[in-house]
């Protein structure tokens, strides 16, 4: 009886010991995987910051002023980006400063090659003179590059306001003429009103 109890206890101890050993091996394997992953990330980060992997780029006509468009029209913009370096150009993001503009871009441009960034500006929510910056992030020494375009959005002359729009305009004391929407009210011409409420003449 005593021998049987001893063997039973011994078997239980061996099972617990085996579980501990197996869990330890799993823990060691997990730590090894984590360590290798962190090391590879560090190495890739160091590689991306390595000057040998950097290149240079040139944007064709980075500052543009387009002809006026009618409100609601879409302006299609084509940007030629030249990789002037010896390494592949990796474009990570193209970030327009306004949600009214979308961009499609190539992720990789070979050495001495060029790529096209396609942008589309929707003028439905704008009126008057508008201008937007677009930031291009890439593996260059500067890391970010800027493209800017501007245009004048004019209202459609063929559009006639209905009763509700005229009523709202009257409530807000807005004339609604093209001159006023583009140049401002007559009593504001010739100076700029800033946050300090001091008038500054042009």
N, C-alpha and C positions, 0 to 999 in steps of 0.2 A: 504493500500500500504506500509506504513511504517512498519507495523507488519510483512508483508510478507518478506520485505527486511531484517528485524531483524532476522526472522526465517532462512532465506537463509544463512545469515552470520554466524548465530549460528551453523547451520549444517556443514558448511565448517570448522569452527574452531574445531568442535568435530571430524571431519574426520582427520584433521591434527594432533590433539592431540592423537587420537587412533593410527595413524601411528607411531608417535614418541614413544608411549608406547610399541607398538609391536616391533619396531626396537631396543628399549632399552632392551627388554627381550631377543631378539635374540643375541644382543651384550653381554649381561651378560652370556647367555648360552655358547656362543663361548669362552669367556674368561675363563669360568669354565672348559670347555673341554681342552683348552690349558694348564691351570694351572695343571690339573690332569695328563695330558700327560707328562709335564715337571717333575712333582713330581715322576711319575712312572719310568721315565728314570733315574732320580737321584738315586732313591732307587735301581734300577737294577744295576747301576754302582757301588754303594756302596756295593751291594751284591757280585758282581764279584771280588771286591778288598778285600773282607772279607777273612781273613786267614782260616776261617772254610771251605770255598768253594775251597781252593787250594789243589792240590795233588802233587805227585811226579811221574816222569817217568824215565825209563831207556831204552836207545837205545842199541840194541844188535850190537856189533862191530861197533862203530860210526866212526872208521877210517879204510878204506879198500883200498887195492891195488890189482886191478884185473890183470889177465893175459893179454898180448897184444891182440888186435883185429885188423882185417883188416878194412881199411877205408871204410865206407859205412855200416858196420855192426851195429846192434842195440844191446846194452848191457842192459839186464833186471836185475834190482836190487830189491831185496826184503829186506825190513827193518822191523824187529820185534820191536815193541814199547810196553814196559811193563808198565802198570799203577801200581806203587808200593805203592800208597796211599790209603786212605779210601774213598775218594770222586771220583765221575766220572771224567774221563779225557776228557776235551773238546778241541779238536784240531781245531783251527780256520783257519790256513793257513800252507801250506807246500810250501816253496819258493826256488826252485833251483836257483843257481847263473847264470845259462846259459839257453837261450831259446832252446838249443838243448836237454834239459832234461825235461821230463814231469813227473807229480806225481799224483797218485790217493791215497786217504787216508780216513780212517774212521773218522767221526766227533766226535763220542762218544765212549769211551772205559770204561767199568765198572771197579769198584774197584777190585784190585788184578787180573785183566784180561789183555789180550794183544790184540793188533791189528796189522795189516800188512799194511805197506805203499809200494805201488808198483810204482817203478820208471823205466823209460826207457830212455837211453841215445842214441842219434843218432850221429854217428861219421862222417857223410858225409862231414862236413865242417872243420874237424880237421885233423891234422897230427902231429905225435910226442907225447911227454909226455904231458898229460892233467890231470887236477884235478879240481873238482868242489865242492863247499860247498852247502849244503841245510839247510835252516833255518826252524825249526818247532816251530810254535807259539801255546802255550797252556796255560791252567789255572794252572800254576805252579808258585812258588815263583820267579824263574828265568825268566819266561815268554817266553824265546826263548832258543832253543837247536839246536846244529849244528851236521850235519852228513856230512862226507867228503869221497869222493872216487876218485881214480886216476887210470889211465891205460895208456898204450902206443899204439897209433894208428899208424899202419904201412900201407904203400901203397900196393895195390894188385900186386904181382909179375907177375901175368898173364896178367896184363893190359898193352897193347902196345899203346904208344902215336901215334896219327895220325900226318899228315904233319903240320896242323895248330898249334897243341900244341907244336910240336918241334920248329916251327918257332917263336912262342911266347916265348918259353924258351930261344932260342938263342938271341932274342931281349933283354931279361931281364938278359942275361948272367947267366942263372941258369943251372947247369948240370942235375939236376933232379934225382940224384941217391938216394937210400935209406939212405946211410950214410950221405950225405949232408943234406937231409931234416930232419933227426933225430938229428944229432950231430952238424950241422952247417958247414960253409965253412972251409977249412983247415987253412986259414989265421986267423980264429977267435978262433981256439982251444987253450985252455990253459988260456984264460982270458975272462972277461966279459966287454962289452962296455956299459957304463951307459950314462945318459943324459949330464954329465959334460965332456964326451969324454976322461976320464982318464981310463987307463987300470988297472984292478985289477986282479992279478994272483990268481989262486985257491990255 
